[in-house]
Amino acid sequence: MLTKEEISEGFMLLQDSICTALENEDGIGKFKEDNWKRAEGGGGRTRILQDGTVIEKGGVLYSAVHGLIPDFLKKNENAAVTLSGVEGREDEGQLLTTFYATGVSIVIHPKNPMVPIIHMNVRYFEMSTGVWWFGGGIDLTPHYVVEEDAKFFHNALKQSCDKHNPNYYKEYKKWADDYFFIKHRNETRGVGGIFFDKLTQTKDVTKEQLFDFVKEIGNTFAPTYTKLMNKNKSLPFNEVNKQWQLLRRGRYVEFNLIYDLGTKFGLESNGRVESILMSLPKTAGWEYDYQPESNSLEAKTLSFLKKDLSWA
């Protein structure tokens, strides 16, 4: 059966290929690599690109960490990784269930407000009890929603999903609409994408097949996003557009710090703070009770930030 080491190796190769593609499209930006170790076990490669031609701040992170299951995961039903019903082994009267988590996480914040923000995460989690699963997601957050671009993005995801299961796109698109939702604003973070979690082996799908699906989604990232970068990076913009970009980045920050389960898991499991908060932009803004002008591009964008829109 597929091992955690083989999965980690696949994720490392994915990080390499995505970094190369982003550097090639940006033109001058280069990723700086920061290798780190986690005191409790494992580590990772954090790669950050700042002040490129297109990318203002972007991160492509690989990690593989392990150790004892943190106490908060055993006790908190709302934790990022729920472990209800999991039994570990007794050793000197203590529960010593261990875990191994590996994956790639990406967030790109562009300079030009006409280029969208993008996020992707693909991950694998297993425990010494034999329980394991895959998870992940990819979503697009335009500062200005362009219907053509949203449809292109969703159709690329649908094609990748359809190669593995005709039901995946519809199911995981709905999951993304619900997950990437800023409840206190009553708006979606962007135009969505797909989100999935706790994918494990059944009578119909093997571990190898699930990993093939996860890699398929990972490999969809670079050709899809670099095309959007290339299409929009030279479009003109003004100060009004830049101020709107800061406000939309502010919404992004709100979601990541309040709702994002990956951020919560990283912080609660004593992860590396610099890597966890890599998803935040260099600059963001908040304006009291901001209301866009009627019939403006900003107002049009807000009209698209709702669940269950059909893009593919």
Secondary structure as the mmCIF struct_conf table of DSSP 4:
data_model
#
loop_
_struct_conf.conf_type_id
_struct_conf.id
_struct_conf.beg_label_comp_id
_struct_conf.beg_label_asym_id
_struct_conf.beg_label_seq_id
_struct_conf.end_label_comp_id
_struct_conf.end_label_asym_id
_struct_conf.end_label_seq_id
HELX_RH_AL_P HELX_RH_AL_P1 LYS A 4 ASP A 26
BEND BEND1 GLY A 27 ILE A 28
HELX_LH_PP_P HELX_LH_PP_P1 PHE A 31 PHE A 31
STRN STRN1 LYS A 32 LYS A 37
TURN_TY1_P TURN_TY1_P1 ALA A 39 GLU A 40
BEND BEND2 GLY A 41 GLY A 41
STRN STRN2 GLY A 42 GLN A 50
BEND BEND3 ASP A 51 ASP A 51
BEND BEND4 THR A 53 VAL A 54
STRN STRN3 ILE A 55 LEU A 68
HELX_LH_PP_P HELX_LH_PP_P2 ILE A 69 PRO A 70
HELX_RH_AL_P HELX_RH_AL_P2 ASP A 71 LYS A 75
TURN_TY1_P TURN_TY1_P2 GLU A 77 ASN A 78
BEND BEND5 ALA A 79 VAL A 81
TURN_TY1_P TURN_TY1_P3 SER A 84 GLY A 85
STRN STRN4 GLU A 90 ASP A 91
TURN_TY1_P TURN_TY1_P4 GLU A 92 GLY A 93
STRN STRN5 GLN A 94 LEU A 95
STRN STRN6 THR A 98 PRO A 110
BEND BEND6 LYS A 111 ASN A 112
TURN_TY1_P TURN_TY1_P5 PRO A 113 MET A 114
BEND BEND7 VAL A 115 VAL A 115
HELX_LH_PP_P HELX_LH_PP_P3 PRO A 116 PRO A 116
STRN STRN7 ILE A 117 MET A 127
TURN_TY1_P TURN_TY1_P6 SER A 128 THR A 129
BEND BEND8 GLY A 130 GLY A 130
STRN STRN8 TRP A 132 THR A 141
BEND BEND9 HIS A 143 TYR A 144
HELX_RH_AL_P HELX_RH_AL_P3 GLU A 147 ASP A 162
TURN_TY1_P TURN_TY1_P7 LYS A 163 HIS A 164
TURN_TY1_P TURN_TY1_P8 PRO A 166 ASN A 167
HELX_RH_AL_P HELX_RH_AL_P4 TYR A 168 TYR A 179
BEND BEND10 PHE A 180 PHE A 180
STRN STRN9 PHE A 181 ILE A 182
TURN_TY1_P TURN_TY1_P9 LYS A 183 ASN A 186
STRN STRN10 GLU A 187 THR A 188
BEND BEND11 ARG A 189 VAL A 191
STRN STRN11 GLY A 192 LEU A 199
BEND BEND12 LYS A 203 ASP A 204
HELX_RH_AL_P HELX_RH_AL_P5 LYS A 207 ASN A 232
TURN_TY1_P TURN_TY1_P10 LYS A 233 SER A 234
HELX_RH_AL_P HELX_RH_AL_P6 GLU A 239 ILE A 258
TURN_TY1_P TURN_TY1_P11 TYR A 259 TYR A 259
HELX_RH_AL_P HELX_RH_AL_P7 LEU A 261 GLU A 268
TURN_TY1_P TURN_TY1_P12 SER A 269 ASN A 270
HELX_RH_AL_P HELX_RH_AL_P8 VAL A 273 ILE A 276
HELX_RH_3T_P HELX_RH_3T_P1 LEU A 277 SER A 279
BEND BEND13 LEU A 280 LEU A 280
BEND BEND14 LYS A 282 LYS A 282
TURN_TY1_P TURN_TY1_P13 TYR A 288 ASP A 289
HELX_LH_PP_P HELX_LH_PP_P4 PRO A 292 GLU A 293
TURN_TY1_P TURN_TY1_P14 SER A 294 ASN A 295
BEND BEND15 SER A 296 SER A 296
HELX_RH_AL_P HELX_RH_AL_P9 LEU A 297 PHE A 304
BEND BEND16 LYS A 306 LYS A 306
TURN_TY1_P TURN_TY1_P15 LYS A 307 ASP A 308
#
